[in-house]
Amino acid sequence: MTDREERLEDALLRIKAWAHAYPITVFLPVTEGDLKIAATVLKASGISMDALHAAWARHILHDITGIIDEAL
């Protein structure tokens, strides 16, 4: 395996490990009812669920991009 292939494989393994960092056996799934309650509470605070989801997505993608950039 070349050095580049090793770096890319390591990056994939790091991303895979991160993807499994929040197992449902530890962090129980959120129900639709829970999401509706959360949306109501957030809306009362002036925050939308869309804004919250976007913030989570940016955080995840930022870290994944960092792993990829290191590998490339």
C-alpha positions as CSV (number, residue, x, y, z in Angstrom):
1,M,0.0,0.0,0.0
2,T,1.3,3.5,-0.9
3,D,1.7,6.2,1.7
4,R,-1.2,8.1,0.1
5,E,-3.4,4.9,0.3
6,E,-2.5,4.5,3.9
7,R,-3.4,8.1,4.7
8,L,-6.7,7.8,2.9
9,E,-7.5,4.5,4.6
10,D,-6.7,6.1,8.0
11,A,-9.0,9.0,7.2
12,L,-11.8,6.6,6.3
13,L,-11.3,4.7,9.5
14,R,-11.3,7.9,11.6
15,I,-14.6,9.0,9.9
16,K,-16.1,5.6,10.4
17,A,-15.1,5.6,14.1
18,W,-16.7,9.0,14.5
19,A,-19.9,7.8,12.8
20,H,-20.2,5.1,15.4
21,A,-19.4,7.4,18.4
22,Y,-23.0,7.9,19.4
23,P,-24.6,4.4,19.5
24,I,-28.3,4.2,20.1
25,T,-27.6,1.8,23.0
26,V,-26.2,4.9,24.9
27,F,-27.9,7.8,23.2
28,L,-31.5,6.7,22.7
29,P,-33.2,7.8,19.5
30,V,-35.4,10.9,19.7
31,T,-39.0,10.3,18.8
32,E,-41.1,12.5,16.6
33,G,-43.0,13.7,19.7
34,D,-39.6,14.6,21.3
35,L,-38.7,16.6,18.2
36,K,-42.1,18.5,18.3
37,I,-41.5,19.4,22.0
38,A,-38.0,20.5,21.2
39,A,-39.2,22.6,18.3
40,T,-41.7,24.3,20.5
41,V,-39.2,25.1,23.2
42,L,-36.6,26.3,20.6
43,K,-39.2,28.5,18.8
44,A,-40.2,30.1,22.1
45,S,-36.5,31.0,22.5
46,G,-36.3,32.4,18.9
47,I,-34.4,29.4,17.5
48,S,-35.7,27.3,14.7
49,M,-35.1,23.5,14.3
50,D,-33.7,24.3,10.9
51,A,-31.1,26.6,12.4
52,L,-30.1,23.9,14.9
53,H,-29.9,21.2,12.3
54,A,-27.8,23.5,10.1
55,A,-25.4,24.2,13.0
56,W,-25.0,20.4,13.7
57,A,-24.4,19.7,10.0
58,R,-21.8,22.4,9.8
59,H,-20.0,21.1,12.9
60,I,-20.0,17.5,11.5
61,L,-18.9,18.5,8.0
62,H,-16.2,20.8,9.4
63,D,-14.6,18.0,11.3
64,I,-14.9,15.5,8.5
65,T,-13.4,18.0,6.1
66,G,-10.5,18.4,8.4
67,I,-9.9,14.7,8.4
68,I,-10.1,14.6,4.6
69,D,-7.8,17.6,4.2
70,E,-5.1,16.0,6.4
71,A,-5.3,12.8,4.3
72,L,-5.0,14.6,1.0
